[in-house]
């Protein structure tokens, strides 16, 4: 016989999903310490800082809930912590934990956005998203989707976060997100879980248009848009070079290619900055290679030299000046790109 309380948990499950990056492990440990053993919700965790191979053990020692790396298609149970393993997106769907090797989202796998989106699609208003310290803006789109589905979003107070990017972006992307000090997060999570349990069969998830796991779509229209996509852009995907579409939510827009790579605005800017540096180094290589070939020809070692036919023993000849000009440009560009690489512009940095 199933008691009424347990029956409600089975029929109307509640999911608490934690997302974070740099600087998030310590606050996560503090929150887990104060979460009660009988929490009537499954807890999902996506942290993309290094390998974090010992995170389940750390969380298990930090509080009463048992933590482990999620296994594909295992049943989600209340009062347990499921950690996304390295190299796999963690999704919650139809009562199961699913692991996906799908395209990178915000340059990460696992990605917080994927986990948040899956929770919003599955349990809608019974999803509780918690955004902790981290750089850039992974989690912002997912938090917005939880908010649209009627769920609740809690954010570590940026004033105390080691890295403010993720908390700040989540607050800006959602209408009802609340900034909470770490010492108060566990109590607020318990309150959110109780409120979520009272919602019953809320199905606002139908409003969520981002699929947490996306496959390439076949189409005979080169300008096709997926459901929910707003417009095509001239931007190319930094991961695969495919064309990107823009998706507009009420308070944030994001970009994705037809393969499924997805970028929030700050992460796209960071990816484009790295792509720009690679292209600049390619330009340096091209100029230096051109200089090398020109000097090879200048020495007269090739019987089919294509340079202007000027005697090579004239130091001030047009041929010599041309070679020197290419070499000078290569040297100047290398110097500038090297300086860029040593001191790149930063979109996010820890607080002083």
C-alpha positions as CSV (number, residue, x, y, z in Angstrom):
1,X,0.0,0.0,0.0
2,X,1.3,3.4,-0.9
3,X,0.8,6.2,1.5
4,X,-0.7,9.5,0.2
5,X,2.6,11.4,0.6
6,X,4.6,8.8,-1.3
7,X,1.9,8.5,-3.9
8,X,2.1,12.3,-4.5
9,X,5.9,12.1,-4.9
10,X,5.5,9.3,-7.5
11,X,2.8,11.1,-9.5
12,X,4.0,14.6,-9.1
13,X,7.8,14.5,-8.7
14,X,9.8,17.5,-7.8
15,X,13.3,18.2,-9.1
16,X,16.0,20.4,-7.6
17,X,18.8,21.1,-10.1
18,X,22.1,22.8,-9.1
19,X,24.3,24.4,-11.7
20,X,27.6,26.0,-11.3
21,X,31.2,26.4,-12.5
22,X,34.3,28.1,-11.0
23,X,33.9,28.7,-7.3
24,X,30.7,26.6,-6.9
25,X,31.9,23.5,-5.1
26,X,32.3,25.1,-1.6
27,X,28.8,26.8,-1.6
28,X,27.3,23.6,-2.9
29,X,28.9,21.7,0.0
30,X,27.4,24.2,2.4
31,X,23.9,23.9,1.0
32,X,24.0,20.1,0.9
33,X,25.1,20.0,4.5
34,X,21.7,21.5,5.6
35,X,19.4,19.7,3.2
36,X,17.3,17.2,5.2
37,X,17.6,13.5,4.5
38,X,13.8,13.2,3.8
39,X,13.8,15.9,1.1
40,X,10.9,15.0,-1.1
41,X,12.7,15.8,-4.4
42,X,15.4,14.4,-6.6
43,X,18.6,16.5,-6.7
44,X,20.6,16.9,-9.9
45,X,24.0,18.5,-10.1
46,X,26.0,19.8,-13.1
47,X,29.3,21.4,-12.3
48,X,31.8,22.0,-15.1
49,X,35.0,22.7,-13.2
50,X,37.8,20.3,-14.3
51,X,37.0,16.6,-14.0
52,X,35.5,16.8,-10.5
53,X,35.9,13.0,-10.3
54,X,35.5,13.1,-6.5
55,X,32.4,15.4,-6.3
56,X,29.9,12.6,-5.4
57,X,32.1,11.5,-2.5
58,X,32.6,15.1,-1.4
59,X,28.8,15.8,-1.4
60,X,28.0,12.5,0.4
61,X,30.4,13.5,3.2
62,X,29.0,17.0,3.3
63,X,25.4,16.1,4.2
64,X,22.8,13.4,4.8
65,X,21.9,12.8,1.1
66,X,23.7,10.1,-0.8
67,X,25.4,11.4,-3.9
68,X,26.6,9.4,-7.0
69,X,27.4,9.9,-10.6
70,X,24.1,9.5,-12.6
71,X,23.8,6.3,-14.6
72,X,21.9,6.3,-17.9
73,X,18.2,5.4,-17.5
74,X,18.3,4.9,-13.7
75,X,15.2,5.8,-11.8
76,X,15.3,9.2,-10.1
77,X,14.4,8.9,-6.4
78,X,13.7,11.6,-3.9
79,X,16.4,12.3,-1.3
80,X,19.3,11.4,-3.6
81,X,21.9,13.5,-5.5
82,X,22.7,12.7,-9.1
83,X,25.9,14.2,-10.4
84,X,26.5,14.7,-14.1
85,X,29.6,12.7,-15.1
86,X,32.3,14.3,-17.2
87,X,31.6,14.2,-20.9
88,X,27.8,13.6,-20.6
89,X,24.8,15.9,-20.5
90,X,22.5,15.0,-17.6
91,X,18.8,15.1,-18.3
92,X,15.7,14.3,-16.3
93,X,12.9,12.8,-18.3
94,X,9.9,10.7,-17.4
95,X,11.3,9.7,-14.0
96,X,14.7,8.7,-15.4
97,X,18.2,10.2,-15.4
98,X,19.4,10.2,-19.0
99,X,23.0,10.7,-20.1
100,X,23.5,12.3,-23.5
101,X,26.7,12.6,-25.6
102,X,25.0,15.4,-27.6
103,X,26.5,18.6,-29.0
104,X,28.4,20.9,-26.7
105,X,26.1,23.6,-25.1
106,X,27.9,26.8,-24.0
107,X,31.1,24.9,-24.9
108,X,30.4,22.3,-22.1
109,X,29.3,18.8,-21.8
110,X,27.8,18.5,-19.2
111,X,26.0,21.9,-19.5
112,X,23.8,23.5,-17.0
113,X,21.3,24.7,-19.6
114,X,20.6,21.2,-20.8
115,X,19.9,19.9,-17.3
116,X,17.7,22.9,-16.4
117,X,15.8,22.7,-19.7
118,X,15.1,19.0,-19.2
119,X,13.7,19.6,-15.7
120,X,11.4,22.3,-17.1
121,X,10.2,20.1,-19.8
122,X,9.5,17.2,-17.5
123,X,8.1,18.6,-14.3
124,X,7.4,22.3,-15.3
125,X,6.4,24.2,-12.2
126,X,7.8,21.5,-9.9
127,X,11.3,22.3,-11.0
128,X,13.6,24.3,-8.7
129,X,16.8,25.6,-10.4
130,X,19.7,26.8,-8.3
131,X,22.5,28.8,-9.9
132,X,25.8,29.0,-8.1
133,X,29.2,30.8,-8.7
134,X,30.6,30.5,-12.2
135,X,32.0,32.5,-15.1
136,X,30.1,33.6,-18.2
137,X,26.4,32.6,-18.6
138,X,25.8,28.9,-18.8
139,X,22.5,28.3,-16.9
140,X,20.9,31.6,-17.8
141,X,18.8,30.2,-20.7
142,X,17.9,27.1,-18.7
143,X,16.9,29.3,-15.7
144,X,14.7,31.4,-18.0
145,X,13.0,28.2,-19.3
146,X,12.3,27.0,-15.7
147,X,10.8,30.4,-15.0
148,X,8.7,30.3,-18.1
149,X,7.4,26.8,-17.2
150,X,6.3,28.1,-13.8
151,X,9.2,26.7,-11.8
152,X,11.3,28.5,-9.2
153,X,14.9,29.9,-9.6
154,X,17.2,30.6,-6.8
155,X,20.6,32.3,-7.4
156,X,23.6,32.6,-5.1
157,X,23.9,36.2,-4.1
158,X,26.4,37.7,-6.6
159,X,27.8,39.8,-3.8
160,X,29.3,36.7,-2.2
161,X,30.0,34.6,-5.3
162,X,33.6,34.0,-6.2
163,X,32.7,34.4,-9.9
164,X,29.6,36.5,-10.6
165,X,29.0,35.7,-14.2
166,X,26.5,32.8,-13.9
167,X,24.5,34.3,-11.0
168,X,24.3,37.7,-12.6
169,X,23.3,36.3,-16.0
170,X,20.6,34.1,-14.4
171,X,19.1,37.0,-12.5
172,X,19.0,39.1,-15.7
173,X,17.4,36.3,-17.8
174,X,14.5,35.5,-15.4
175,X,11.6,37.6,-14.2
176,X,11.2,35.9,-10.8
177,X,14.6,34.6,-9.8
178,X,15.7,35.5,-6.3
179,X,19.3,36.1,-5.1
180,X,19.9,34.3,-1.8
181,X,22.9,34.2,0.5
182,X,24.4,30.7,0.7
183,X,23.6,30.3,4.4
184,X,19.9,30.7,3.5
185,X,19.8,28.6,0.4
186,X,19.0,25.3,2.0
187,X,16.0,26.7,3.8
188,X,14.7,28.5,0.7
189,X,15.1,25.2,-1.3
190,X,13.0,23.4,1.3
191,X,10.3,26.1,1.0
192,X,10.4,25.9,-2.8
193,X,10.1,22.1,-2.7
194,X,7.0,22.3,-0.5
195,X,5.5,25.0,-2.8
196,X,6.2,22.8,-5.8
197,X,4.6,19.7,-4.3
198,X,1.3,21.7,-3.9
199,X,1.1,22.4,-7.6
200,X,0.0,18.9,-8.6
201,X,-0.2,18.2,-12.3
202,X,1.1,21.5,-13.5
203,X,1.8,21.3,-17.2
204,X,3.2,24.7,-18.1
205,X,6.1,22.8,-19.6
206,X,4.3,23.1,-22.9
207,X,5.5,26.7,-23.0
208,X,9.1,25.6,-23.1
209,X,10.3,25.5,-26.7
210,X,14.0,24.5,-26.3
211,X,14.5,20.8,-26.5
212,X,17.1,19.6,-24.1
213,X,18.5,17.2,-26.5
214,X,18.6,18.3,-30.2
215,X,19.3,16.3,-33.3
216,X,20.2,17.6,-36.7
217,X,17.1,18.4,-38.7
218,X,16.8,17.4,-42.4
219,X,15.2,20.0,-44.6
220,X,15.2,20.9,-48.3
221,X,15.0,24.6,-47.3
222,X,18.4,26.1,-46.6
223,X,16.8,28.8,-44.5
224,X,14.7,26.4,-42.3
225,X,14.0,27.3,-38.7
226,X,13.2,25.0,-35.9
227,X,10.2,25.5,-33.7
228,X,10.8,28.4,-31.4
229,X,13.7,29.8,-33.4
230,X,13.2,33.5,-34.2
231,X,15.5,34.3,-37.1
232,X,18.6,33.1,-39.0
233,X,21.8,35.1,-38.5
234,X,25.0,35.6,-40.4
235,X,26.9,34.2,-37.5
236,X,28.7,30.8,-37.8
237,X,29.0,28.3,-35.1
238,X,32.5,28.4,-33.4
239,X,32.3,24.6,-32.9
240,X,31.4,23.4,-36.4
241,X,31.1,26.4,-38.7
242,X,27.4,25.8,-39.3
243,X,24.9,28.7,-39.7
244,X,23.3,29.8,-36.4
245,X,19.7,30.8,-35.6
246,X,18.7,33.2,-32.8
247,X,16.1,32.1,-30.2
248,X,14.4,34.9,-28.3
249,X,13.0,34.4,-24.8
250,X,11.4,37.3,-22.8
251,X,14.6,38.4,-21.1
252,X,17.4,36.6,-23.0
253,X,18.3,35.4,-26.5
254,X,20.6,32.6,-27.4
255,X,22.0,31.0,-30.5
256,X,22.2,27.5,-31.9
257,X,23.3,25.8,-35.1
258,X,21.4,23.0,-36.9
259,X,23.7,20.4,-35.4
260,X,22.7,21.5,-31.9
261,X,25.6,23.5,-30.5
262,X,24.2,26.2,-28.4
263,X,25.5,29.5,-27.0
264,X,24.3,32.0,-24.6
265,X,25.4,35.6,-25.5
266,X,28.5,35.9,-23.2
267,X,29.7,32.4,-24.1
268,X,29.3,33.1,-27.8
269,X,31.4,36.2,-27.4
270,X,34.1,34.2,-25.6
271,X,34.1,31.5,-28.2
272,X,34.3,34.2,-31.0
273,X,37.3,35.8,-29.2
274,X,39.2,32.5,-29.3
275,X,38.2,31.9,-32.9
276,X,39.5,35.4,-33.7
277,X,42.9,34.6,-32.1
278,X,43.2,31.3,-34.1
279,X,42.5,33.2,-37.3
280,X,45.0,35.9,-36.4
281,X,47.7,33.2,-35.8
282,X,46.7,31.7,-39.1
283,X,47.4,35.1,-40.7
284,X,50.8,35.2,-39.0
285,X,51.6,31.7,-40.3
286,X,50.5,32.7,-43.9
287,X,52.7,35.8,-43.9
288,X,55.7,34.0,-42.5
289,X,55.3,31.2,-45.0
290,X,55.0,33.8,-47.8
291,X,58.3,35.4,-46.6
292,X,60.1,32.1,-46.5
293,X,59.0,31.2,-50.1
294,X,60.0,34.7,-51.4
295,X,63.4,34.5,-49.9
296,X,63.8,31.0,-51.3
297,X,63.0,32.4,-54.7
298,X,65.2,35.4,-54.1
299,X,68.2,33.2,-53.7
300,X,67.7,32.0,-57.2
301,X,67.4,28.4,-56.3
302,X,64.3,27.9,-58.3
303,X,64.5,28.1,-62.1
304,X,60.9,29.1,-62.3
305,X,60.9,32.1,-60.0
306,X,57.7,34.1,-60.4
307,X,59.0,37.3,-58.8
308,X,59.7,40.4,-60.9
309,X,62.9,39.7,-62.9
310,X,65.3,42.0,-61.0
311,X,68.9,41.1,-60.3
312,X,69.0,39.7,-56.8
313,X,72.3,41.4,-56.0
314,X,70.6,44.8,-55.8
315,X,69.7,45.3,-52.1
316,X,67.4,48.1,-52.9
317,X,65.6,46.4,-55.7
318,X,61.8,46.2,-55.8
319,X,62.1,42.5,-55.2
320,X,64.1,42.9,-52.0
321,X,61.8,45.7,-50.8
322,X,58.8,43.5,-51.4
323,X,60.3,40.6,-49.4
324,X,61.3,43.0,-46.6
325,X,57.8,44.5,-46.5
326,X,56.1,41.1,-46.2
327,X,58.6,40.0,-43.5
328,X,58.0,43.3,-41.6
329,X,54.2,42.8,-41.7
330,X,54.6,39.2,-40.4
331,X,56.9,40.4,-37.6
332,X,54.5,43.2,-36.6
333,X,51.4,41.0,-36.7
334,X,53.1,38.3,-34.7
335,X,54.0,40.9,-32.0
336,X,50.5,42.2,-31.8
337,X,48.9,38.7,-31.7
338,X,51.4,37.6,-29.0
339,X,50.4,40.6,-26.9
340,X,46.7,39.8,-27.4
341,X,47.4,36.2,-26.3
342,X,49.3,37.1,-23.2
343,X,46.7,39.7,-22.1
344,X,43.3,38.7,-23.6
345,X,40.2,40.8,-22.8
346,X,38.1,39.1,-20.0
347,X,34.3,39.0,-20.1
348,X,34.2,37.8,-16.5
349,X,36.6,37.8,-13.6
350,X,36.5,37.1,-9.9
351,X,35.6,39.9,-7.6
352,X,38.3,41.7,-5.7
